[in-house]
Structure formats: C-alpha cells, structure tokens
Amino acid sequence: MGRALTLLFLFSSFITYSQNKYTLSGYVRDSMSGETLIGASVMITGQSKGIVSNPYGFYSITLNEASYTLVCS
C-alpha cells in the first residue's frame, strides 16, 4: 500500500510540473485618453479566471500554455 501511494504521489507531481505556466501582464488604459483604468476587470473568455487591475491599472495572471481571449470591462 505504501509503495502504491508513493508511485501515485510521484505520478501526480510529474503531471503538475509538466504543464507550462506563463504569466500574462500589462496595463489597462482608456483607448481615447490613454489614462490607466483602476479596478478594470480582465477576464479570460470561457473560463472562470480573471483579475482586477490595481491602482496603477496593472494586472497579472498566470495561465497554462494555450490560446486565450481577454475581455476588459
């Protein structure tokens, strides 16, 4: 039993570390004035992940390697 748990732990660790993670970050700005937008929601389309920009309009989110569409509001 102990051997099976060890193998299961090693296998699950391998799956976790085999996924490439990337950090997507930037600033949310008004397209007309160029002002940074504080508290803007940055959502990933089709997922329940998202982030809110900080007082400088900056956001940062870590995602698995894939293609995403961001929506800001």
C-alpha positions as CSV (number, residue, x, y, z in Angstrom):
1,M,0.0,0.0,0.0
2,G,2.8,2.4,0.9
3,R,4.5,1.7,-2.4
4,A,1.3,2.5,-4.4
5,L,0.8,5.8,-2.6
6,T,4.4,6.8,-3.3
7,L,4.0,6.0,-7.0
8,L,0.7,7.9,-7.1
9,F,2.4,10.9,-5.5
10,L,5.3,10.8,-7.9
11,F,2.9,10.5,-10.9
12,S,0.7,13.4,-9.8
13,S,3.8,15.5,-9.2
14,F,5.0,14.8,-12.7
15,I,1.7,15.9,-14.2
16,T,1.7,19.1,-12.2
17,Y,5.2,20.0,-13.2
18,S,4.8,19.0,-16.9
19,Q,2.3,21.8,-17.6
20,N,4.0,25.0,-18.8
21,K,2.7,28.1,-17.0
22,Y,3.1,31.6,-18.2
23,T,2.3,35.0,-16.7
24,L,0.3,37.4,-18.7
25,S,0.5,41.0,-17.5
26,G,0.0,44.6,-18.7
27,Y,-1.8,47.8,-18.1
28,V,-5.4,48.6,-18.9
29,R,-5.7,52.1,-20.4
30,D,-8.6,54.1,-21.9
31,S,-8.3,54.0,-25.7
32,M,-9.1,57.7,-26.1
33,S,-7.3,59.4,-23.3
34,G,-4.6,56.9,-22.5
35,E,-5.4,57.1,-18.8
36,T,-4.9,53.9,-16.7
37,L,-8.1,52.3,-15.6
38,I,-8.2,51.4,-11.9
39,G,-10.3,48.4,-10.9
40,A,-10.9,47.2,-14.5
41,S,-11.9,43.6,-14.8
42,V,-9.7,41.4,-17.0
43,M,-11.5,38.1,-17.7
44,I,-10.5,35.0,-19.6
45,T,-13.3,34.1,-22.1
46,G,-14.7,30.7,-21.5
47,Q,-13.1,30.3,-18.0
48,S,-13.9,31.4,-14.5
49,K,-10.5,33.1,-14.2
50,G,-10.0,36.8,-14.1
51,I,-8.2,39.6,-12.3
52,V,-8.8,43.2,-11.4
53,S,-6.3,45.9,-12.3
54,N,-4.5,47.6,-9.4
55,P,-4.4,51.4,-8.6
56,Y,-1.8,51.8,-11.4
57,G,-4.0,49.9,-14.0
58,F,-1.7,46.9,-13.9
59,Y,-2.8,43.3,-14.0
60,S,-1.0,40.0,-13.9
61,I,-2.4,36.5,-14.2
62,T,-0.7,33.1,-14.5
63,L,-2.2,30.6,-17.0
64,N,-1.4,27.3,-18.6
65,E,0.1,27.3,-22.1
66,A,-2.8,27.8,-24.5
67,S,-4.5,30.4,-26.6
68,Y,-6.8,32.8,-24.7
69,T,-9.1,35.7,-25.4
70,L,-9.1,38.5,-22.8
71,V,-12.1,40.8,-22.2
72,C,-11.7,44.0,-20.2
73,S,-14.5,45.9,-18.7
